[in-house]
């Protein structure tokens, strides 16, 4: 085993595309893990064991990144030289900002009213919004419209944060 070089896509022998077949990724991951799992190197030197552990960790990170569509989109944009910089770049369309405000107000109102069905309905809506944007990302990546893809990725990041807030409130109400 040598040092890491190439991309996560290279590691698994996959093309650097946004669309990844889950089964193909899982099979490639298992193949890499079979060759790099630290247990295979139990009788080897400490240095070789450390390298195997680093490879296994790298493969795990790569798999987690490529398995998650949002993380895969962020990674693919980074490979193309585009940083999403969501923490620093919060410039978004006014309509999306208003929508985000509405979602947060809906969470707050449902939480105050202890309205579990309203929270679940909002969570369903957020999942739908996520699906719409992931579908849009497929087209944007295929057309190599990376800046537009980065904007959609930033929206997805906000949607995921709001969905996490809604899920947390649902759990609070269910276990209260």
C-alpha positions in Angstrom: 0.0 0.0 0.0 1.2 3.4 -0.9 0.1 6.9 0.0 -3.2 8.4 -1.0 -3.4 10.1 -4.4 -6.3 10.9 -6.6 -9.9 11.6 -5.7 -12.5 9.7 -3.8 -14.0 8.7 -7.2 -10.6 7.4 -8.3 -10.3 5.4 -5.1 -13.5 3.5 -6.0 -12.9 3.4 -9.7 -15.9 5.6 -10.4 -16.3 8.5 -12.8 -16.4 11.9 -11.2 -20.1 12.5 -11.7 -22.9 13.7 -9.4 -25.0 10.7 -10.2 -23.6 7.6 -8.5 -25.2 4.2 -8.4 -25.6 3.2 -4.7 -24.9 -0.5 -5.4 -21.8 0.2 -7.5 -20.4 2.5 -4.8 -21.2 -0.1 -2.1 -19.5 -2.8 -4.1 -16.4 -0.7 -4.8 -16.2 0.3 -1.1 -16.3 -3.4 0.0 -13.6 -4.2 -2.5 -11.3 -1.4 -1.2 -12.1 -2.4 2.4 -11.3 -6.1 1.7 -7.8 -5.0 0.5 -7.1 -2.4 3.2 -8.9 -3.5 6.4 -6.4 -3.4 9.3 -7.2 -7.0 10.3 -5.5 -8.2 7.2 -2.3 -6.7 8.5 -2.4 -7.9 12.1 0.8 -9.9 11.7 2.7 -7.1 9.9 4.9 -4.4 11.3 3.5 -1.5 13.3 4.2 0.9 10.4 2.3 -1.4 8.0 -0.6 -1.6 10.5 -0.7 2.3 10.7 -0.8 2.6 6.9 -3.6 0.0 6.7 -5.5 2.0 9.3 -5.0 5.2 7.4 -6.2 3.6 4.2 -9.3 2.2 5.9 -10.1 5.6 7.4 -9.6 7.2 4.1 -11.9 4.7 2.4 -14.5 5.3 5.1 -14.4 9.0 4.7 -14.6 8.7 0.9 -17.6 6.3 1.1 -19.5 8.6 3.5 -18.8 11.6 1.3 -19.9 9.9 -2.0 -22.9 8.1 -0.5 -24.5 11.4 0.7 -25.8 13.4 -2.3 -25.2 16.8 -0.6 -21.7 15.9 0.5 -21.0 14.4 -2.9 -22.1 17.7 -4.6 -19.9 19.8 -2.3 -17.0 17.5 -2.9 -17.5 17.5 -6.7 -17.7 21.3 -6.7 -14.4 21.4 -4.7 -12.8 19.2 -7.3 -14.0 21.7 -10.0 -12.5 24.6 -8.0 -15.8 25.9 -6.6 -16.1 26.4 -2.9 -19.7 26.6 -1.6 -18.5 28.7 1.4 -22.0 28.4 2.9 -20.8 29.8 6.2 -19.6 33.0 4.6 -21.7 33.2 1.5 -25.3 33.6 2.6 -26.4 35.5 -0.5 -29.5 33.8 -1.7 -32.6 34.6 -3.7 -35.1 36.7 -1.7 -37.8 34.2 -2.3 -35.7 31.4 -0.8 -34.8 33.5 2.2 -38.5 34.3 2.8 -39.3 30.6 2.5 -36.7 29.8 5.0 -38.1 32.4 7.4 -41.6 30.9 7.0 -40.2 27.4 7.8 -38.5 28.6 10.9 -41.7 30.4 12.0 -43.7 27.3 11.4 -41.4 25.3 13.6 -41.6 27.8 16.3 -45.4 28.0 16.2 -45.8 24.2 16.1 -43.4 23.8 19.0 -45.3 26.4 21.1 -48.7 24.7 20.2 -47.2 21.3 20.7 -48.5 20.5 17.2 -46.8 17.3 16.2 -48.8 16.9 12.9 -47.8 20.4 11.8 -44.1 19.6 12.4 -44.4 16.3 10.6 -46.1 18.1 7.6 -43.3 20.7 7.5 -40.7 17.9 7.7 -42.4 16.2 4.7 -42.4 19.5 2.8 -38.7 20.0 3.5 -37.9 16.5 2.2 -39.9 17.3 -0.9 -37.9 20.6 -1.3 -34.7 18.6 -0.9 -35.7 16.1 -3.6 -36.6 18.9 -6.0 -33.2 20.5 -5.5 -31.3 17.2 -5.8 -33.1 16.6 -9.1 -32.1 20.0 -10.2 -28.4 19.3 -9.3 -28.3 16.4 -11.7 -29.1 18.7 -14.6 -26.8 21.4 -13.4 -23.8 19.1 -13.0 -24.5 17.4 -16.4 -24.6 20.9 -18.0 -21.4 21.8 -16.0 -23.2 24.9 -14.6 -21.1 24.8 -11.4 -21.9 28.2 -10.0 -25.7 27.5 -10.3 -25.0 24.1 -8.7 -23.2 25.8 -5.8 -26.2 28.0 -5.2 -28.5 25.0 -5.1 -26.0 23.3 -2.7 -26.2 26.3 -0.4 -30.0 26.0 -0.4 -29.8 22.3 0.3 -27.6 23.1 3.3 -30.1 25.5 4.7 -33.0 23.0 4.1 -31.1 20.3 5.9 -30.5 22.6 8.9 -34.2 23.5 9.1 -35.1 19.8 8.7 -32.8 18.9 11.6 -34.5 21.6 13.7 -37.9 20.3 12.8 -36.8 16.7 13.6 -35.4 17.8 16.9 -38.7 19.5 17.9 -40.6 16.4 16.8 -38.4 14.3 19.1 -38.8 16.8 21.9 -42.6 16.5 21.6 -42.7 12.8 21.3 -40.5 12.2 24.4 -42.0 15.0 26.5 
